[in-house]
């Protein structure tokens, strides 16, 4: 089921007694997640929702943000001249 062009319902999970959940196989396969991989848990307070991204995805986001900040600094320097 698709809620939004980028969001799909991929199954349900049950929280175990230790707070653990099993990620549905379709999601693991789609994200390339294998046993032992580390994920970053993101909590969206306003929406009371949780998302997981891989460490690789987090690194890529940080690099993109760094590139954007560098471009902004260059633009500001040029504007200040």
Rosetta silent file (secondary structure, phi, psi, omega in degrees, C-alpha in Angstrom):
SEQUENCE: XXXXXXXXXXXXXXXXXXXXXXXXXXXXXXXXXXXXXXXXXXXXXXXXXXXXXXXXXXXXXXXXXXXXXXXXXXXXXXXXX
SCORE:     score description
SCORE:     0.000 S_00000001
   1 L     0.000  133.764  179.749    0.000    0.000    0.000 S_00000001
   2 E  -107.303  124.634  177.972    1.364    3.424   -0.932 S_00000001
   3 E   -92.000  -33.076 -174.006    0.560    6.427    1.289 S_00000001
   4 E  -150.170  158.840 -176.486    2.779    8.903   -0.506 S_00000001
   5 L   -59.498  -18.723 -179.600    4.948    8.568   -3.582 S_00000001
   6 L  -114.804    3.378 -176.564    7.945    7.891   -1.313 S_00000001
   7 E  -126.473  128.052  178.622    6.238    6.011    1.547 S_00000001
   8 E  -128.672  144.825  172.373    4.925    2.442    1.424 S_00000001
   9 L   -78.874  118.907 -174.504    3.371    0.193    4.053 S_00000001
  10 L  -114.021   12.341 -179.564    5.748   -2.772    4.175 S_00000001
  11 L   127.647 -176.148  178.393    4.283   -4.807    7.035 S_00000001
  12 L  -121.135  159.888  176.347    4.006   -4.608   10.777 S_00000001
  13 L  -129.516  155.443  176.668    6.487   -5.279   13.556 S_00000001
  14 L  -114.750  134.519  177.737    6.044   -6.351   17.157 S_00000001
  15 L   -82.902  122.795  179.453    8.111   -4.848   19.937 S_00000001
  16 L   -80.406  176.062 -177.229    9.688   -7.607   22.015 S_00000001
  17 L   -61.336  -23.367  178.072   10.312   -7.516   25.771 S_00000001
  18 L   -95.610    8.738 -179.850   13.764   -5.975   25.219 S_00000001
  19 L    82.538    9.524 -178.535   12.360   -3.273   22.912 S_00000001
  20 L   -86.285  149.901  174.458   13.626   -5.048   19.809 S_00000001
  21 L  -128.720  153.696  174.750   11.775   -5.227   16.501 S_00000001
  22 L  -102.828  124.066 -179.926   12.309   -7.426   13.460 S_00000001
  23 L   -78.489  129.214 -179.269   12.486   -5.455   10.222 S_00000001
  24 L   -54.044  143.702 -176.717   10.378   -7.112    7.496 S_00000001
  25 H   -55.791  -37.351 -179.916   12.446   -9.022    4.928 S_00000001
  26 H   -61.919  -37.800  179.144   11.157   -6.838    2.080 S_00000001
  27 H   -71.086  -46.424  179.167   12.499   -3.750    3.830 S_00000001
  28 H   -58.284  -44.870 -179.948   15.848   -5.384    4.672 S_00000001
  29 H   -65.765  -42.930 -179.572   16.282   -6.539    1.095 S_00000001
  30 H   -63.657  -33.227 -179.778   15.241   -3.174   -0.333 S_00000001
  31 H   -93.389   -7.226 -177.901   17.706   -1.336    1.899 S_00000001
  32 L    72.037   29.880 -178.557   20.463   -3.921    1.565 S_00000001
  33 L   -83.582  130.627  177.177   20.491   -4.549    5.330 S_00000001
  34 L  -124.198  160.751 -179.734   22.356   -7.658    6.465 S_00000001
  35 L   -53.198  135.128 -179.847   22.885   -9.159    9.948 S_00000001
  36 L    93.656  -14.260  177.469   25.313   -7.072   11.980 S_00000001
  37 L   -63.143  146.569  175.934   24.664   -3.839   10.075 S_00000001
  38 L  -100.734  136.485  178.648   24.274   -0.756   12.250 S_00000001
  39 E  -117.336  152.203  174.122   21.305    1.517   11.682 S_00000001
  40 E   -98.115  125.714  178.057   20.649    5.066   12.828 S_00000001
  41 E   -92.988  126.113  178.311   17.266    5.461   14.547 S_00000001
  42 E  -110.878  129.410  178.691   15.535    8.761   13.839 S_00000001
  43 E  -111.982  125.815  179.626   12.652    9.897   16.054 S_00000001
  44 E  -102.488   95.200 -173.803   10.246   12.496   14.706 S_00000001
  45 L   -55.966  -46.385 -176.597    8.779   14.051   17.856 S_00000001
  46 L   -61.793  -36.645 -178.272    6.117   16.090   16.095 S_00000001
  47 L   -96.855   -6.383 -176.050    4.798   13.051   14.206 S_00000001
  48 L    50.995   51.368 -179.223    5.561   10.514   16.967 S_00000001
  49 E  -134.884  162.264 -177.274    7.199    8.267   14.389 S_00000001
  50 E  -126.758  144.430  173.994   10.466    6.411   13.958 S_00000001
  51 E  -138.349  155.665  177.461   12.604    5.750   10.887 S_00000001
  52 E  -122.090  138.900  172.198   15.843    3.887   10.376 S_00000001
  53 E  -130.004  155.876  178.340   18.656    4.704    7.972 S_00000001
  54 E   -75.988  160.373  176.565   21.915    2.888    7.392 S_00000001
  55 H   -59.595  -36.688  178.833   25.198    4.345    8.589 S_00000001
  56 H   -61.815  -44.012  178.460   26.149    4.738    4.915 S_00000001
  57 H   -62.146  -42.302  179.561   23.009    6.798    4.258 S_00000001
  58 H   -61.069  -43.816  179.141   23.755    8.966    7.293 S_00000001
  59 H   -61.650  -42.423  179.179   27.313    9.553    6.059 S_00000001
  60 H   -62.965  -40.805  178.266   26.011   10.509    2.593 S_00000001
  61 H   -62.332  -44.555 -179.399   23.530   12.989    4.129 S_00000001
  62 H   -62.152  -42.809  178.937   26.284   14.570    6.232 S_00000001
  63 H   -63.434  -42.059  178.885   28.548   14.899    3.181 S_00000001
  64 H   -63.197  -42.531  178.762   25.742   16.489    1.138 S_00000001
  65 H   -63.326  -41.019  178.112   24.998   18.946    3.944 S_00000001
  66 H   -60.726  -42.538  177.700   28.696   19.795    4.181 S_00000001
  67 H   -61.821  -40.999 -179.873   28.802   20.451    0.434 S_00000001
  68 H   -66.477  -40.473  178.007   25.741   22.692    0.723 S_00000001
  69 H   -64.916  -39.405  177.421   27.274   24.647    3.618 S_00000001
  70 H   -61.048  -45.087  179.114   30.486   25.088    1.638 S_00000001
  71 H   -63.001  -39.465  178.985   28.509   26.431   -1.326 S_00000001
  72 H   -64.807  -42.655  178.632   26.589   28.797    0.975 S_00000001
  73 H   -60.050  -43.964  179.785   29.831   30.106    2.494 S_00000001
  74 H   -62.730  -41.492  178.679   31.250   30.756   -0.964 S_00000001
  75 H   -63.199  -43.721  179.528   28.088   32.594   -2.005 S_00000001
  76 H   -64.841  -39.415  178.138   28.178   34.729    1.142 S_00000001
  77 H   -62.967  -44.168  179.262   31.850   35.557    0.616 S_00000001
  78 H   -64.482  -38.062 -179.275   31.183   36.629   -2.972 S_00000001
  79 H   -68.586  -29.890 -178.734   28.200   38.711   -1.864 S_00000001
  80 H   -79.576  -11.465 -178.466   30.322   40.433    0.784 S_00000001
  81 L   -77.886    0.000    0.000   32.967   41.576   -1.704 S_00000001
